[in-house]
Amino acid sequence: MGLSDADISSFRDNGVICLRGLFEPKWIKRLSAGLEKNFADPGPDSSTYTPEGEPGCFYDDYCNWQRIREYREFITESAAAEIAGRLMRSSSARIYHEHVLVKEPGTQQVTPWHHDQPYYGVDGDQLCSIWLPLDPVPKSACPEFVAGTHADGTLFKPRLFVDHSSYSGSAPTYQDVPDIDAQRDTRSILSWDLQLGDCIVFHMRTLHGAPSTIGLTTRRRGFSTRWLGDDARFAVRPWVTSPPYHDLDLVPGAPMQHPLFPVIWSR
């Protein structure tokens, strides 16, 4: 797998790790073809965040892996599930969903600082995402991660990608996302120059954001897969979760054992 004990410990401590060259070129090519199919035929939850008339474009879509063959093959046949399972120190890895995010060259929108778990209907510690770029990404356009912010279990209010405002509603147990940009001198913020085949794996509670693509001449296409380990449990939030999974019939606290989330890898 190309994973060392040091890698697993680094992921545990920092909540994020960059892994080099673990995905073969065939997967980049296959996912790129799947992404073109996806955006020619968007799913019901696709979004565009760039206002009309502004340069570039920032758009995304998710929960299409069961209808797009290239996505399905990557999830079920690539090393992704095993990478996730071993880094989470879990005996198994279930797919939660896939998520594609694209910023065209010259897009001004930044992705706000946030972490993912409060958007999702799942709790636990064995939870991670694999962000696989489908284009080389310079450090200036790479997503950024605040090391260690996953560790104490704090949950921050989700933020809208359109205007960066926090979700509304009463949520006394959720904090406002801190002003990370004002704390850069005191925070450990990690990002990398990425080549094809590299990936970033991060805990669902690790705070992260992403710069604009001003100055780039290529797209920044990211294919994310979200993974659930042994201790993942169904959770309810004060807002509609993302993905909504309206027909999910689990009770709060139940293990995520459901046909929507099949086990892809086990030890």
Secondary structure, 3 states (H helix, E strand, C coil): CCCCHHHHHHHHHHCEEEECCCCCHHHHHHHHHHHHHHHHCCCCCCEECCCCCCCCCEEEEECCCCCCHHHHHHHHHCCHHHHHHHHCCCCEEEEEEEEEEEECCCCCCCEEEECCHHHCCEECCCEEEEEEECCCECHHHCCEEECCCCCCCCCECCECCCCCCECCCCCCCCECCCCHHHHCCCCCEECCCECCCCEEEEECCCCEEECCCCCCCCCEEEEEEEEECCCCEECCCCCCCCCCCCCCCCCCCCECCCCCCCEEEEC
